[in-house]
Amino acid sequence: MSVLSELNTLLTPILPVETGVFSGVPPDEYLVLTPLTDDFALFGDNAPLMDVSEVRISLFSKGNYLQRKRQITQALLNAGFTVTGRTYVGHEDDTGYHHYAIDIAQSYETEE
């Protein structure tokens, strides 16, 4: 399973989720997943043993985003994701959305 498919499965019951950019008319709250890195983090006998994938989850909300931020963070932690950072990006005056970013990492054993 990939990190994006895991995140889609986990977060879709909470809010609409898209990867890269939200297509169509966005609702008042939604999530956008942006892949950041895929690194080999652990080696043995000159072969990679672990693949670490990092993703930025962007929460866009026209209302108070704080409760939703807590809900998403708790769901991620309960599912075993590592939350590496959380940042308020800013208010987008042209669209009316608050933009909040949650960065996560997930480790996978490499396939032989």
C-alpha positions, 0 to 999 in steps of 0.5 A, spaced: 500 500 500 502 507 498 502 513 503 497 516 498 492 510 498 493 510 506 491 517 507 485 517 502 482 511 506 483 514 512 481 522 511 476 521 506 471 520 511 473 526 514 473 531 508 473 531 501 481 529 499 484 530 492 492 529 490 496 535 488 490 540 486 482 540 488 479 539 481 472 542 480 468 547 485 471 546 492 467 545 498 468 550 504 473 545 507 477 540 503 484 537 503 489 536 498 495 531 499 502 533 496 507 528 496 514 531 498 519 526 498 521 518 498 527 516 501 531 510 503 532 511 510 535 504 512 540 500 509 543 492 510 548 489 505 548 495 501 540 494 499 535 499 502 531 496 507 526 502 509 522 507 504 520 513 508 514 517 504 513 524 506 506 528 504 504 535 506 496 535 507 493 541 506 487 543 510 483 549 506 477 551 511 473 557 510 471 557 517 474 555 524 480 550 522 482 549 529 477 543 531 478 540 524 486 540 525 485 537 531 481 531 528 485 530 523 492 530 527 489 525 532 486 520 526 493 520 523 497 519 530 491 513 531 493 510 524 500 510 526 503 516 521 508 520 524 506 527 524 513 531 522 510 538 522 504 543 523 504 550 520 499 555 519 500 557 512 495 563 512 489 566 510 488 566 502 484 573 501 482 572 494 478 565 496 477 566 503 480 559 505 485 558 511 490 554 509 493 549 514 499 544 513 500 538 516 506 534 514 507 526 515 511 521 514 510 513 513 515 508 513 515 501 509 519 495 508 522 495 501 520 489 497 525 485 494 
